Amino acid sequence: MAGEEFMYYIFEVTAKKGHSIDEYAASWMEASAIIQRSPGARGTRLHRKIGDDRRALAIATWDSKVARDAASVMGGREVKAIIEAQAEIVTVELLGEFEAPDWEVLPDIE
């Protein structure tokens, strides 16, 4: 995606002791489906950490930071309620907001 204007909102999710990411995933998908209705949303992915069933990396793609920030402002009680309900089983740490890559090396596929 080099050269495109997308931005990435990246956060790590850690399930609290006695819980797993699998417990969180259904709620994450529900909230993500609602968020994807926002203008500028380009999809989101939840990556399970290899060898650790309590951690995952979430990467949301947006047209721009402005679009992502506008979606946050619009928020929505439904998404907020889903997220708050999950606070008992997970912690979420924002790793940051990142621009589309300036540097990219891809395999030469014919």
C-alpha positions in Angstrom: 0.0 0.0 0.0 3.0 2.3 -0.3 2.0 5.7 -1.5 -1.6 5.5 -0.3 -2.9 7.9 2.3 -4.3 5.3 4.7 -3.6 5.4 8.4 -3.5 2.5 10.9 -4.8 2.5 14.4 -3.0 -0.3 16.3 -3.6 -1.6 19.8 -2.8 -4.7 21.8 -5.4 -6.6 23.7 -4.5 -8.7 26.7 -7.0 -11.0 28.3 -6.9 -10.9 32.1 -5.9 -14.0 34.1 -8.4 -16.8 33.6 -9.6 -15.4 30.3 -8.6 -15.8 26.7 -8.8 -13.7 23.5 -11.4 -16.1 22.2 -13.8 -14.7 24.9 -13.2 -11.2 23.6 -13.3 -11.9 19.9 -17.1 -12.0 19.4 -17.6 -8.7 21.1 -14.7 -7.2 19.1 -16.3 -8.4 15.9 -19.7 -6.9 16.9 -18.2 -3.5 17.8 -16.0 -3.5 14.7 -18.9 -4.2 12.4 -20.6 -1.1 13.8 -17.5 1.0 13.5 -17.0 -0.1 9.9 -20.1 1.8 9.0 -18.2 5.0 9.7 -17.1 7.1 6.7 -13.4 6.4 6.0 -13.3 3.0 7.7 -11.3 0.5 5.7 -11.4 -2.6 7.8 -10.0 -4.0 11.0 -8.1 -7.2 11.8 -7.5 -9.0 15.1 -4.2 -11.1 15.1 -3.8 -13.7 17.7 -0.2 -13.7 19.2 1.5 -17.0 18.4 2.0 -19.1 21.5 0.0 -16.8 23.8 -3.8 -17.3 23.9 -4.2 -14.2 26.1 -2.9 -11.6 23.6 -3.9 -10.1 20.3 -2.9 -7.3 18.1 -5.7 -5.2 16.5 -5.1 -3.1 13.4 -7.8 -0.8 12.1 -7.3 0.8 8.7 -8.8 4.3 7.9 -8.7 6.6 5.0 -7.1 9.3 7.2 -6.5 10.3 10.8 -9.3 12.9 10.4 -11.8 10.1 9.4 -10.7 8.0 12.4 -11.0 10.9 14.8 -14.4 11.9 13.5 -15.6 8.3 14.1 -14.3 8.5 17.7 -16.2 11.8 18.2 -19.4 10.3 16.8 -18.7 7.3 19.0 -22.0 5.6 19.7 -23.5 4.3 22.9 -23.8 0.8 21.4 -20.0 0.5 20.8 -19.2 2.2 24.1 -21.4 -0.3 25.9 -19.7 -3.3 24.2 -16.2 -2.0 25.0 -17.1 -1.3 28.6 -18.6 -4.8 29.1 -15.2 -6.3 28.0 -13.2 -4.3 30.5 -13.7 -7.1 33.0 -11.9 -9.6 30.8 -9.3 -7.6 28.8 -7.0 -4.6 28.9 -6.4 -2.6 25.8 -3.2 -0.6 25.2 -3.1 1.8 22.2 0.3 1.3 20.5 -0.3 4.2 18.2 -1.5 5.7 15.0 0.7 5.0 12.0 0.8 6.4 8.5 0.8 4.2 5.4 4.3 2.8 4.9 7.0 5.0 3.4 9.2 1.9 2.8 7.9 -1.4 1.6 9.7 -4.5 0.2 7.4 -7.1 -1.3 8.3 -10.4 -3.0 8.6 -10.4 -6.8 5.6 -12.6 -7.7 5.0 -13.4 -11.4 
